[in-house]
Amino acid sequence: MEQNVLSISQINEYIRSRMDADPLLAAVAVRGEISNYKLYPSGHHYFTLKDEQSALRCVMFKGNAYRLRFRPENGMKIVAFGKISVFPRDGAYQLYCTNLTVDGIGDLHIAFEQLKKKLSAEGLFDEAHKKPIPKYPNMIGIVTSAAGAALHDMLRILKKRYPLSAVRLIPVRVQGAEAPAEIASAIYYANRYKLADVLIVGRGGGSIEDLWAFNEEIVAHAIYDSEIPVISAVGHEPDVTISDYVADLRAATPSNAAELAVPDQYALRQTLDGIFATMAGVLNRQIQAGRTHLKALSAGSALQSPLAYIDHRRKALELLTNKLNAQYQVAINIKKQRYLMQTAKLDAMSPLKVLTRGYSMTRAADGTVIRSVEQIKQDMPIQVTLSDGSFEAVVKNALKNKE
Protein backbone atom coordinates (compact mmCIF):
# COMPACT_ATOMS: atom_id res chain seq x y z
CA MET A 1 0.00 0.00 0.00
CA GLU A 2 1.40 3.35 -1.08
CA GLN A 3 1.86 5.87 1.82
CA ASN A 4 0.59 9.45 1.36
CA VAL A 5 3.53 11.90 1.65
CA LEU A 6 2.67 15.41 2.96
CA SER A 7 4.62 18.63 2.74
CA ILE A 8 5.61 20.57 5.86
CA SER A 9 3.17 23.32 4.92
CA GLN A 10 0.35 20.78 4.66
CA ILE A 11 1.18 19.38 8.09
CA ASN A 12 1.29 22.84 9.65
CA GLU A 13 -1.97 23.85 8.00
CA TYR A 14 -3.61 20.63 9.14
CA ILE A 15 -2.49 21.15 12.73
CA ARG A 16 -3.68 24.76 12.63
CA SER A 17 -7.11 23.73 11.30
CA ARG A 18 -7.48 21.15 14.05
CA MET A 19 -6.44 23.63 16.73
CA ASP A 20 -8.73 26.34 15.36
CA ALA A 21 -11.62 23.88 15.45
CA ASP A 22 -11.02 23.13 19.14
CA PRO A 23 -13.44 25.33 21.19
CA LEU A 24 -11.15 25.16 24.24
CA LEU A 25 -8.25 26.71 22.33
CA ALA A 26 -10.43 29.23 20.49
CA ALA A 27 -11.14 31.25 23.66
CA VAL A 28 -8.57 30.64 26.35
CA ALA A 29 -7.32 32.58 29.39
CA VAL A 30 -3.72 31.91 30.41
CA ARG A 31 -1.98 33.09 33.58
CA GLY A 32 1.78 33.62 33.58
CA GLU A 33 4.76 35.97 33.90
CA ILE A 34 5.91 38.13 30.99
CA SER A 35 9.46 37.68 29.69
CA ASN A 36 11.32 38.66 26.49
CA TYR A 37 8.85 41.49 25.93
CA LYS A 38 9.37 43.44 22.69
CA LEU A 39 7.37 46.23 21.07
CA TYR A 40 8.09 46.51 17.36
CA PRO A 41 7.72 49.69 15.25
CA SER A 42 4.72 48.06 13.57
CA GLY A 43 2.88 48.34 16.90
CA HIS A 44 2.74 44.56 17.46
CA HIS A 45 3.71 43.17 20.87
CA TYR A 46 5.72 39.93 21.15
CA PHE A 47 6.50 38.23 24.46
CA THR A 48 6.64 34.92 26.29
CA LEU A 49 4.40 33.78 29.13
CA LYS A 50 6.05 31.41 31.57
CA ASP A 51 5.41 29.61 34.82
CA GLU A 52 7.61 27.31 36.92
CA GLN A 53 7.70 24.47 34.34
CA SER A 54 6.78 25.81 30.88
CA ALA A 55 6.71 28.76 28.49
CA LEU A 56 4.25 29.91 25.81
CA ARG A 57 4.97 32.26 22.93
CA CYS A 58 2.48 35.11 22.59
CA VAL A 59 1.71 37.88 20.14
CA MET A 60 -0.67 40.83 20.42
CA PHE A 61 -1.34 42.74 17.24
CA LYS A 62 -1.52 46.53 17.05
CA GLY A 63 -5.31 46.77 16.89
CA ASN A 64 -5.78 44.89 20.16
CA ALA A 65 -2.73 46.46 21.84
CA TYR A 66 -4.09 49.97 21.20
CA ARG A 67 -6.87 49.31 23.71
CA LEU A 68 -4.47 48.45 26.54
CA ARG A 69 -4.54 50.94 29.44
CA PHE A 70 -1.11 49.88 30.71
CA ARG A 71 2.20 48.97 29.13
CA PRO A 72 3.33 45.36 29.64
CA GLU A 73 6.72 44.90 31.27
CA ASN A 74 9.05 41.97 31.88
CA GLY A 75 8.31 40.26 35.19
CA MET A 76 4.67 41.43 35.27
CA LYS A 77 2.16 38.70 36.16
CA ILE A 78 -0.84 38.86 33.85
CA VAL A 79 -3.81 36.93 32.53
CA ALA A 80 -3.82 36.81 28.72
CA PHE A 81 -7.01 36.23 26.72
CA GLY A 82 -7.12 34.97 23.14
CA LYS A 83 -6.81 31.85 21.03
CA ILE A 84 -4.01 29.34 20.50
CA SER A 85 -3.08 28.54 16.93
CA VAL A 86 -0.13 27.61 14.75
CA PHE A 87 1.98 30.01 12.77
CA PRO A 88 2.44 27.90 9.61
CA ARG A 89 5.71 29.44 8.50
CA ASP A 90 7.54 28.43 11.70
CA GLY A 91 5.41 25.43 12.61
CA ALA A 92 5.16 26.79 16.18
CA TYR A 93 1.99 27.33 18.10
CA GLN A 94 1.44 30.56 20.05
CA LEU A 95 -1.20 32.51 21.89
CA TYR A 96 -2.80 35.23 19.82
CA CYS A 97 -3.80 37.73 22.55
CA THR A 98 -6.88 39.92 22.30
CA ASN A 99 -6.64 41.41 25.80
CA LEU A 100 -4.36 41.49 28.86
CA THR A 101 -5.17 42.15 32.50
CA VAL A 102 -2.83 42.37 35.44
CA ASP A 103 -3.12 39.32 37.68
CA GLY A 104 -4.35 40.22 41.16
CA ILE A 105 -4.31 44.00 40.53
CA GLY A 106 -6.53 45.95 38.19
CA ASP A 107 -4.93 47.07 34.98
CA LEU A 108 -6.17 50.61 35.67
CA HIS A 109 -4.18 50.66 38.89
CA ILE A 110 -1.04 49.56 37.05
CA ALA A 111 -1.65 52.13 34.31
CA PHE A 112 -2.10 54.83 36.95
CA GLU A 113 1.19 53.97 38.69
CA GLN A 114 3.08 53.73 35.40
CA LEU A 115 1.87 57.14 34.21
CA LYS A 116 2.44 58.68 37.62
CA LYS A 117 6.05 57.47 37.61
CA LYS A 118 6.62 58.69 34.06
CA LEU A 119 5.18 62.18 34.60
CA SER A 120 6.98 62.58 37.90
CA ALA A 121 10.28 61.84 36.17
CA GLU A 122 9.42 64.47 33.54
CA GLY A 123 8.91 67.08 36.29
CA LEU A 124 5.16 67.62 35.88
CA PHE A 125 4.61 67.32 39.63
CA ASP A 126 7.39 69.70 40.73
CA GLU A 127 6.32 72.26 43.32
CA ALA A 128 8.51 74.90 41.67
CA HIS A 129 6.19 74.90 38.64
CA LYS A 130 2.97 75.41 40.60
CA LYS A 131 1.38 78.86 40.37
CA PRO A 132 -0.37 80.69 43.22
CA ILE A 133 -4.15 80.93 43.15
CA PRO A 134 -5.28 84.60 42.91
CA LYS A 135 -6.89 85.85 46.13
CA TYR A 136 -9.64 87.87 44.49
CA PRO A 137 -10.38 86.46 41.00
CA ASN A 138 -12.65 88.46 38.73
CA MET A 139 -13.46 85.51 36.45
CA ILE A 140 -13.57 81.82 37.39
CA GLY A 141 -13.53 79.24 34.61
CA ILE A 142 -15.07 75.80 35.22
CA VAL A 143 -14.18 72.88 32.96
CA THR A 144 -16.72 70.15 33.68
CA SER A 145 -19.98 68.61 32.51
CA ALA A 146 -22.86 71.03 32.15
CA ALA A 147 -25.29 68.35 33.35
CA GLY A 148 -23.42 67.23 36.47
CA ALA A 149 -24.52 67.90 40.03
CA ALA A 150 -20.97 69.03 40.80
CA LEU A 151 -21.44 72.13 38.64
CA HIS A 152 -24.55 73.23 40.53
CA ASP A 153 -22.80 72.74 43.88
CA MET A 154 -19.86 74.89 42.73
CA LEU A 155 -22.10 77.65 41.37
CA ARG A 156 -24.08 77.75 44.62
CA ILE A 157 -20.96 77.99 46.79
CA LEU A 158 -19.25 80.58 44.56
CA LYS A 159 -22.31 82.83 44.62
CA LYS A 160 -22.62 82.51 48.39
CA ARG A 161 -18.97 83.04 49.20
CA TYR A 162 -17.92 85.73 46.72
CA PRO A 163 -20.64 87.09 44.42
CA LEU A 164 -18.19 89.66 42.97
CA SER A 165 -16.60 86.94 40.81
CA ALA A 166 -18.14 86.04 37.47
CA VAL A 167 -18.25 82.39 36.36
CA ARG A 168 -17.60 81.08 32.85
CA LEU A 169 -18.50 77.44 32.12
CA ILE A 170 -16.57 75.52 29.47
CA PRO A 171 -18.70 72.38 29.09
CA VAL A 172 -16.99 69.07 28.30
CA ARG A 173 -17.65 65.37 28.58
CA VAL A 174 -15.98 64.01 31.70
CA GLN A 175 -16.41 60.31 30.98
CA GLY A 176 -15.86 58.11 27.95
CA ALA A 177 -13.29 57.81 25.18
CA GLU A 178 -13.79 61.39 23.94
CA ALA A 179 -13.54 62.99 27.38
CA PRO A 180 -9.73 63.36 27.73
CA ALA A 181 -9.33 65.21 24.43
CA GLU A 182 -12.27 67.49 25.21
CA ILE A 183 -10.94 68.37 28.68
CA ALA A 184 -7.44 69.10 27.33
CA SER A 185 -8.84 71.19 24.47
CA ALA A 186 -10.98 73.22 26.89
CA ILE A 187 -7.93 74.06 29.02
CA TYR A 188 -5.91 75.14 25.98
CA TYR A 189 -8.90 77.15 24.72
CA ALA A 190 -9.27 78.99 28.03
CA ASN A 191 -5.58 79.89 27.99
CA ARG A 192 -5.52 81.00 24.37
CA TYR A 193 -8.36 83.51 24.87
CA LYS A 194 -7.55 84.28 28.55
CA LEU A 195 -11.07 83.37 29.62
CA ALA A 196 -10.45 83.23 33.37
CA ASP A 197 -8.18 84.16 36.26
CA VAL A 198 -8.38 80.63 37.67
CA LEU A 199 -9.66 77.32 36.27
CA ILE A 200 -11.52 74.59 38.16
CA VAL A 201 -11.15 71.28 36.31
CA GLY A 202 -13.02 68.23 37.54
CA ARG A 203 -16.23 66.29 38.06
CA GLY A 204 -18.23 64.54 40.75
CA GLY A 205 -17.49 61.14 42.25
CA GLY A 206 -17.58 57.75 40.58
CA SER A 207 -15.63 54.56 40.03
CA ILE A 208 -12.03 54.55 38.86
CA GLU A 209 -13.31 53.89 35.36
CA ASP A 210 -15.63 56.92 35.60
CA LEU A 211 -12.78 59.17 36.73
CA TRP A 212 -10.22 57.79 34.28
CA ALA A 213 -10.35 60.77 31.90
CA PHE A 214 -8.45 62.75 34.54
CA ASN A 215 -5.72 60.09 34.58
CA GLU A 216 -4.88 60.51 30.91
CA GLU A 217 -1.52 61.97 29.85
CA ILE A 218 -3.10 64.46 27.45
CA VAL A 219 -5.03 66.07 30.32
CA ALA A 220 -1.96 66.11 32.55
CA HIS A 221 0.09 68.00 29.94
CA ALA A 222 -2.73 70.48 29.31
CA ILE A 223 -2.87 71.33 33.03
CA TYR A 224 0.93 71.57 33.22
CA ASP A 225 1.06 73.89 30.18
CA SER A 226 -1.73 76.14 31.48
CA GLU A 227 -0.69 79.71 32.25
CA ILE A 228 -3.95 80.11 34.18
CA PRO A 229 -3.72 78.54 37.67
CA VAL A 230 -5.65 75.26 37.80
CA ILE A 231 -7.54 73.74 40.74
CA SER A 232 -8.16 70.00 40.32
CA ALA A 233 -11.51 68.89 41.69
CA VAL A 234 -12.13 65.24 40.82
CA GLY A 235 -14.43 62.91 42.72
CA HIS A 236 -14.55 62.58 46.48
CA GLU A 237 -11.78 63.13 49.00
CA PRO A 238 -10.30 59.58 48.83
CA ASP A 239 -10.13 59.76 45.02
CA VAL A 240 -6.71 60.77 43.72
CA THR A 241 -6.02 61.29 40.02
CA ILE A 242 -3.04 62.34 37.92
CA SER A 243 -4.72 65.72 37.51
CA ASP A 244 -4.45 66.25 41.27
CA TYR A 245 -0.67 65.81 41.15
CA VAL A 246 -0.17 68.16 38.18
CA ALA A 247 -2.60 70.93 39.17
CA ASP A 248 -1.48 74.03 41.05
CA LEU A 249 -3.91 73.14 43.84
CA ARG A 250 -5.81 69.95 44.65
CA ALA A 251 -9.32 70.14 46.08
CA ALA A 252 -10.89 67.22 47.90
CA THR A 253 -14.21 67.69 46.08
CA PRO A 254 -15.71 70.10 43.54
CA SER A 255 -17.45 71.93 46.39
CA ASN A 256 -14.10 72.29 48.15
CA ALA A 257 -12.61 73.66 44.91
CA ALA A 258 -15.20 76.44 44.90
CA GLU A 259 -14.26 77.27 48.49
CA LEU A 260 -10.55 77.38 47.62
CA ALA A 261 -11.06 79.48 44.49
CA VAL A 262 -12.61 82.53 46.20
CA PRO A 263 -12.51 84.20 49.63
CA ASP A 264 -15.46 84.14 52.02
CA GLN A 265 -17.36 87.42 51.82
CA TYR A 266 -18.37 87.19 55.50
CA ALA A 267 -14.76 86.76 56.58
CA LEU A 268 -13.81 89.69 54.34
CA ARG A 269 -16.53 91.83 55.92
CA GLN A 270 -15.21 91.00 59.36
CA THR A 271 -11.68 91.87 58.27
CA LEU A 272 -12.84 95.16 56.76
CA ASP A 273 -14.84 95.97 59.90
CA GLY A 274 -11.74 95.33 61.98
CA ILE A 275 -9.63 97.57 59.74
CA PHE A 276 -12.29 100.29 59.90
CA ALA A 277 -12.42 100.10 63.69
CA THR A 278 -8.62 100.32 63.88
CA MET A 279 -8.52 103.35 61.57
CA ALA A 280 -11.33 105.05 63.50
CA GLY A 281 -9.45 104.46 66.75
CA VAL A 282 -6.25 105.96 65.33
CA LEU A 283 -8.10 109.02 64.00
CA ASN A 284 -9.90 109.54 67.32
CA ARG A 285 -6.60 109.39 69.20
CA GLN A 286 -5.04 111.89 66.79
CA ILE A 287 -8.01 114.25 67.19
CA GLN A 288 -7.86 113.95 70.99
CA ALA A 289 -4.12 114.63 70.98
CA GLY A 290 -4.70 117.70 68.79
CA ARG A 291 -7.35 118.99 71.14
CA THR A 292 -5.08 118.52 74.13
CA HIS A 293 -2.26 120.37 72.39
CA LEU A 294 -4.60 123.21 71.36
CA LYS A 295 -5.88 123.51 74.90
CA ALA A 296 -2.33 123.71 76.22
CA LEU A 297 -1.48 126.44 73.69
CA SER A 298 -4.58 128.45 74.49
CA ALA A 299 -3.70 128.33 78.20
CA GLY A 300 -0.17 129.59 77.56
CA SER A 301 1.05 133.09 78.48
CA ALA A 302 1.57 134.05 74.85
CA LEU A 303 -2.19 134.00 74.27
CA GLN A 304 -3.29 135.02 77.77
CA SER A 305 -1.02 138.13 77.94
CA PRO A 306 0.89 138.83 74.73
CA LEU A 307 2.76 141.91 76.10
CA ALA A 308 3.90 140.03 79.19
CA TYR A 309 5.08 137.20 76.96
CA ILE A 310 7.02 139.65 74.75
CA ASP A 311 8.56 141.31 77.83
CA HIS A 312 9.56 137.88 79.16
CA ARG A 313 11.18 136.96 75.85
CA ARG A 314 12.96 140.35 75.74
CA LYS A 315 14.50 139.76 79.18
CA ALA A 316 15.56 136.28 78.10
CA LEU A 317 17.17 137.84 75.00
CA GLU A 318 19.03 140.42 77.10
CA LEU A 319 20.26 137.69 79.42
CA LEU A 320 21.48 135.68 76.50
CA THR A 321 23.15 138.76 74.95
CA ASN A 322 25.01 139.54 78.20
CA LYS A 323 26.11 135.95 78.45
CA LEU A 324 27.42 136.01 74.88
CA ASN A 325 29.26 139.31 75.47
CA ALA A 326 30.91 137.94 78.60
CA GLN A 327 32.02 134.85 76.79
CA TYR A 328 33.26 137.03 73.94
CA GLN A 329 35.41 139.15 76.28
CA VAL A 330 36.87 136.06 77.89
CA ALA A 331 37.78 134.68 74.48
CA ILE A 332 39.33 138.01 73.43
CA ASN A 333 41.45 138.19 76.61
CA ILE A 334 42.71 134.66 76.09
CA LYS A 335 43.67 135.47 72.50
CA LYS A 336 45.38 138.71 73.62
CA GLN A 337 47.46 136.94 76.27
CA ARG A 338 48.51 134.35 73.73
CA TYR A 339 49.48 137.14 71.30
CA LEU A 340 51.64 138.93 73.87
CA MET A 341 53.43 135.71 74.77
CA GLN A 342 54.21 134.97 71.12
CA THR A 343 55.39 138.57 70.56
CA ALA A 344 57.77 138.35 73.49
CA LYS A 345 59.20 135.13 72.14
CA LEU A 346 59.76 136.68 68.72
CA ASP A 347 61.34 139.79 70.22
CA ALA A 348 63.76 137.73 72.27
CA MET A 349 64.81 135.88 69.13
CA SER A 350 65.21 139.09 67.03
CA PRO A 351 68.73 139.82 65.71
CA LEU A 352 68.25 143.49 66.68
CA LYS A 353 68.52 142.46 70.32
CA VAL A 354 72.03 141.19 69.60
CA LEU A 355 73.00 144.48 67.98
CA THR A 356 72.07 146.47 71.10
CA ARG A 357 74.74 144.60 72.98
CA GLY A 358 77.52 146.11 70.73
CA TYR A 359 77.52 143.64 67.88
CA SER A 360 77.12 144.60 64.25
CA MET A 361 76.10 142.87 60.99
CA THR A 362 78.20 143.24 57.84
CA ARG A 363 76.84 142.78 54.30
CA ALA A 364 78.39 142.87 50.89
CA ALA A 365 77.13 145.27 48.24
CA ASP A 366 74.64 142.65 46.99
CA GLY A 367 73.22 142.21 50.51
CA THR A 368 74.98 138.92 51.28
CA VAL A 369 75.80 138.59 54.97
CA ILE A 370 79.57 138.30 55.45
CA ARG A 371 80.36 135.52 57.90
CA SER A 372 84.09 134.93 57.13
CA VAL A 373 87.09 137.02 56.15
CA GLU A 374 87.46 134.73 53.18
CA GLN A 375 84.40 136.46 51.68
CA ILE A 376 86.24 139.86 51.84
CA LYS A 377 88.54 141.23 49.19
CA GLN A 378 90.67 144.38 49.30
CA ASP A 379 88.86 147.59 48.30
CA MET A 380 85.54 145.73 48.57
CA PRO A 381 82.62 148.00 49.52
CA ILE A 382 80.63 146.81 52.57
CA GLN A 383 77.68 147.96 54.68
CA VAL A 384 77.81 147.70 58.47
CA THR A 385 74.56 147.69 60.46
CA LEU A 386 74.51 148.78 64.16
CA SER A 387 71.67 148.96 66.65
CA ASP A 388 70.89 152.59 65.86
CA GLY A 389 71.84 152.76 62.18
CA SER A 390 74.33 151.71 59.52
CA PHE A 391 77.32 153.00 57.54
CA GLU A 392 79.23 152.10 54.38
CA ALA A 393 82.97 151.41 54.21
CA VAL A 394 85.72 150.05 51.97
CA VAL A 395 87.94 147.19 53.07
CA LYS A 396 91.63 148.10 53.18
CA ASN A 397 92.88 144.84 54.55
CA ALA A 398 91.47 141.53 55.82
CA LEU A 399 93.20 139.78 58.72
CA LYS A 400 92.47 136.14 59.45
CA ASN A 401 92.85 134.71 62.95
CA LYS A 402 95.94 132.68 63.51
CA GLU A 403 95.33 129.00 64.25
C-alpha positions in Angstrom: 0.0 0.0 0.0 1.4 3.4 -1.1 1.9 5.9 1.8 0.6 9.5 1.4 3.5 11.9 1.7 2.7 15.4 3.0 4.6 18.6 2.7 5.6 20.6 5.9 3.2 23.3 4.9 0.4 20.8 4.7 1.2 19.4 8.1 1.3 22.8 9.7 -2.0 23.8 8.0 -3.6 20.6 9.1 -2.5 21.1 12.7 -3.7 24.8 12.6 -7.1 23.7 11.3 -7.5 21.2 14.0 -6.4 23.6 16.7 -8.7 26.3 15.4 -11.6 23.9 15.5 -11.0 23.1 19.1 -13.4 25.3 21.2 -11.2 25.2 24.2 -8.3 26.7 22.3 -10.4 29.2 20.5 -11.1 31.2 23.7 -8.6 30.6 26.4 -7.3 32.6 29.4 -3.7 31.9 30.4 -2.0 33.1 33.6 1.8 33.6 33.6 4.8 36.0 33.9 5.9 38.1 31.0 9.5 37.7 29.7 11.3 38.7 26.5 8.8 41.5 25.9 9.4 43.4 22.7 7.4 46.2 21.1 8.1 46.5 17.4 7.7 49.7 15.3 4.7 48.1 13.6 2.9 48.3 16.9 2.7 44.6 17.5 3.7 43.2 20.9 5.7 39.9 21.1 6.5 38.2 24.5 6.6 34.9 26.3 4.4 33.8 29.1 6.1 31.4 31.6 5.4 29.6 34.8 7.6 27.3 36.9 7.7 24.5 34.3 6.8 25.8 30.9 6.7 28.8 28.5 4.3 29.9 25.8 5.0 32.3 22.9 2.5 35.1 22.6 1.7 37.9 20.1 -0.7 40.8 20.4 -1.3 42.7 17.2 -1.5 46.5 17.1 -5.3 46.8 16.9 -5.8 44.9 20.2 -2.7 46.5 21.8 -4.1 50.0 21.2 -6.9 49.3 23.7 -4.5 48.5 26.5 -4.5 50.9 29.4 -1.1 49.9 30.7 2.2 49.0 29.1 3.3 45.4 29.6 6.7 44.9 31.3 9.0 42.0 31.9 8.3 40.3 35.2 4.7 41.4 35.3 2.2 38.7 36.2 -0.8 38.9 33.8 -3.8 36.9 32.5 -3.8 36.8 28.7 -7.0 36.2 26.7 -7.1 35.0 23.1 -6.8 31.9 21.0 -4.0 29.3 20.5 -3.1 28.5 16.9 -0.1 27.6 14.7 2.0 30.0 12.8 2.4 27.9 9.6 5.7 29.4 8.5 7.5 28.4 11.7 5.4 25.4 12.6 5.2 26.8 16.2 2.0 27.3 18.1 1.4 30.6 20.0 -1.2 32.5 21.9 -2.8 35.2 19.8 -3.8 37.7 22.6 -6.9 39.9 22.3 -6.6 41.4 25.8 -4.4 41.5 28.9 -5.2 42.2 32.5 -2.8 42.4 35.4 -3.1 39.3 37.7 -4.4 40.2 41.2 -4.3 44.0 40.5 -6.5 46.0 38.2 -4.9 47.1 35.0 -6.2 50.6 35.7 -4.2 50.7 38.9 -1.0 49.6 37.0 -1.6 52.1 34.3 -2.1 54.8 37.0 1.2 54.0 38.7 3.1 53.7 35.4 1.9 57.1 34.2 2.4 58.7 37.6 6.0 57.5 37.6 6.6 58.7 34.1 5.2 62.2 34.6 7.0 62.6 37.9 10.3 61.8 36.2 9.4 64.5 33.5 8.9 67.1 36.3 5.2 67.6 35.9 4.6 67.3 39.6 7.4 69.7 40.7 6.3 72.3 43.3 8.5 74.9 41.7 6.2 74.9 38.6 3.0 75.4 40.6 1.4 78.9 40.4 -0.4 80.7 43.2 -4.2 80.9 43.2 -5.3 84.6 42.9 -6.9 85.8 46.1 -9.6 87.9 44.5 -10.4 86.5 41.0 -12.7 88.5 38.7 -13.5 85.5 36.4 -13.6 81.8 37.4 -13.5 79.2 34.6 -15.1 75.8 35.2 -14.2 72.9 33.0 -16.7 70.2 33.7 -20.0 68.6 32.5 -22.9 71.0 32.2 -25.3 68.3 33.4 -23.4 67.2 36.5 -24.5 67.9 40.0 -21.0 69.0 40.8 -21.4 72.1 38.6 -24.6 73.2 40.5 -22.8 72.7 43.9 -19.9 74.9 42.7 -22.1 77.7 41.4 -24.1 77.8 44.6 -21.0 78.0 46.8 -19.2 80.6 44.6 -22.3 82.8 44.6 -22.6 82.5 48.4 -19.0 83.0 49.2 -17.9 85.7 46.7 -20.6 87.1 44.4 -18.2 89.7 43.0 -16.6 86.9 40.8 -18.1 86.0 37.5 -18.2 82.4 36.4 -17.6 81.1 32.9 -18.5 77.4 32.1 -16.6 75.5 29.5 -18.7 72.4 29.1 -17.0 69.1 28.3 -17.7 65.4 28.6 -16.0 64.0 31.7 -16.4 60.3 31.0 -15.9 58.1 28.0 -13.3 57.8 25.2 -13.8 61.4 23.9 -13.5 63.0 27.4 -9.7 63.4 27.7 -9.3 65.2 24.4 -12.3 67.5 25.2 -10.9 68.4 28.7 -7.4 69.1 27.3 -8.8 71.2 24.5 -11.0 73.2 26.9 -7.9 74.1 29.0 -5.9 75.1 26.0 -8.9 77.2 24.7 -9.3 79.0 28.0 -5.6 79.9 28.0 -5.5 81.0 24.4 -8.4 83.5 24.9 -7.6 84.3 28.6 -11.1 83.4 29.6 -10.5 83.2 33.4 -8.2 84.2 36.3 -8.4 80.6 37.7 -9.7 77.3 36.3 -11.5 74.6 38.2 -11.1 71.3 36.3 -13.0 68.2 37.5 -16.2 66.3 38.1 -18.2 64.5 40.8 -17.5 61.1 42.2 -17.6 57.8 40.6 -15.6 54.6 40.0 -12.0 54.5 38.9 -13.3 53.9 35.4 -15.6 56.9 35.6 -12.8 59.2 36.7 -10.2 57.8 34.3 -10.4 60.8 31.9 -8.4 62.8 34.5 -5.7 60.1 34.6 -4.9 60.5 30.9 -1.5 62.0 29.8 -3.1 64.5 27.5 -5.0 66.1 30.3 -2.0 66.1 32.6 0.1 68.0 29.9 -2.7 70.5 29.3 -2.9 71.3 33.0 0.9 71.6 33.2 1.1 73.9 30.2 -1.7 76.1 31.5 -0.7 79.7 32.2 -3.9 80.1 34.2 -3.7 78.5 37.7 -5.6 75.3 37.8 -7.5 73.7 40.7 -8.2 70.0 40.3 -11.5 68.9 41.7 -12.1 65.2 40.8 -14.4 62.9 42.7 -14.6 62.6 46.5 -11.8 63.1 49.0 -10.3 59.6 48.8 -10.1 59.8 45.0 -6.7 60.8 43.7 -6.0 61.3 40.0 -3.0 62.3 37.9 -4.7 65.7 37.5 -4.5 66.2 41.3 -0.7 65.8 41.1 -0.2 68.2 38.2 -2.6 70.9 39.2 -1.5 74.0 41.0 -3.9 73.1 43.8 -5.8 70.0 44.7 -9.3 70.1 46.1 -10.9 67.2 47.9 -14.2 67.7 46.1 -15.7 70.1 43.5 -17.4 71.9 46.4 -14.1 72.3 48.2 -12.6 73.7 44.9 -15.2 76.4 44.9 -14.3 77.3 48.5 -10.6 77.4 47.6 -11.1 79.5 44.5 -12.6 82.5 46.2 -12.5 84.2 49.6 -15.5 84.1 52.0 -17.4 87.4 51.8 -18.4 87.2 55.5 -14.8 86.8 56.6 -13.8 89.7 54.3 -16.5 91.8 55.9 -15.2 91.0 59.4 -11.7 91.9 58.3 -12.8 95.2 56.8 -14.8 96.0 59.9 -11.7 95.3 62.0 -9.6 97.6 59.7 -12.3 100.3 59.9 -12.4 100.1 63.7 -8.6 100.3 63.9 -8.5 103.3 61.6 -11.3 105.0 63.5 -9.5 104.5 66.7 -6.3 106.0 65.3 -8.1 109.0 64.0 -9.9 109.5 67.3 -6.6 109.4 69.2 -5.0 111.9 66.8 -8.0 114.3 67.2 -7.9 113.9 71.0 -4.1 114.6 71.0 -4.7 117.7 68.8 -7.4 119.0 71.1 -5.1 118.5 74.1 -2.3 120.4 72.4 -4.6 123.2 71.4 -5.9 123.5 74.9 -2.3 123.7 76.2 -1.5 126.4 73.7 -4.6 128.5 74.5 -3.7 128.3 78.2 -0.2 129.6 77.6 1.1 133.1 78.5 1.6 134.1 74.9 -2.2 134.0 74.3 -3.3 135.0 77.8 -1.0 138.1 77.9 0.9 138.8 74.7 2.8 141.9 76.1 3.9 140.0 79.2 5.1 137.2 77.0 7.0 139.6 74.8 8.6 141.3 77.8 9.6 137.9 79.2 11.2 137.0 75.8 13.0 140.4 75.7 14.5 139.8 79.2 15.6 136.3 78.1 17.2 137.8 75.0 19.0 140.4 77.1 20.3 137.7 79.4 21.5 135.7 76.5 23.1 138.8 75.0 25.0 139.5 78.2 26.1 135.9 78.5 27.4 136.0 74.9 29.3 139.3 75.5 30.9 137.9 78.6 32.0 134.8 76.8 33.3 137.0 73.9 35.4 139.1 76.3 36.9 136.1 77.9 37.8 134.7 74.5 39.3 138.0 73.4 41.4 138.2 76.6 42.7 134.7 76.1 43.7 135.5 72.5 45.4 138.7 73.6 47.5 136.9 76.3 48.5 134.3 73.7 49.5 137.1 71.3 51.6 138.9 73.9 53.4 135.7 74.8 54.2 135.0 71.1 55.4 138.6 70.6 57.8 138.3 73.5 59.2 135.1 72.1 59.8 136.7 68.7 61.3 139.8 70.2 63.8 137.7 72.3 64.8 135.9 69.1 65.2 139.1 67.0 68.7 139.8 65.7 68.2 143.5 66.7 68.5 142.5 70.3 72.0 141.2 69.6 73.0 144.5 68.0 72.1 146.5 71.1 74.7 144.6 73.0 77.5 146.1 70.7 77.5 143.6 67.9 77.1 144.6 64.3 76.1 142.9 61.0 78.2 143.2 57.8 76.8 142.8 54.3 78.4 142.9 50.9 77.1 145.3 48.2 74.6 142.7 47.0 73.2 142.2 50.5 75.0 138.9 51.3 75.8 138.6 55.0 79.6 138.3 55.5 80.4 135.5 57.9 84.1 134.9 57.1 87.1 137.0 56.2 87.5 134.7 53.2 84.4 136.5 51.7 86.2 139.9 51.8 88.5 141.2 49.2 90.7 144.4 49.3 88.9 147.6 48.3 85.5 145.7 48.6 82.6 148.0 49.5 80.6 146.8 52.6 77.7 148.0 54.7 77.8 147.7 58.5 74.6 147.7 60.5 74.5 148.8 64.2 71.7 149.0 66.6 70.9 152.6 65.9 71.8 152.8 62.2 74.3 151.7 59.5 77.3 153.0 57.5 79.2 152.1 54.4 83.0 151.4 54.2 85.7 150.1 52.0 87.9 147.2 53.1 91.6 148.1 53.2 92.9 144.8 54.5 91.5 141.5 55.8 93.2 139.8 58.7 92.5 136.1 59.5 92.9 134.7 63.0 95.9 132.7 63.5 95.3 129.0 64.2 
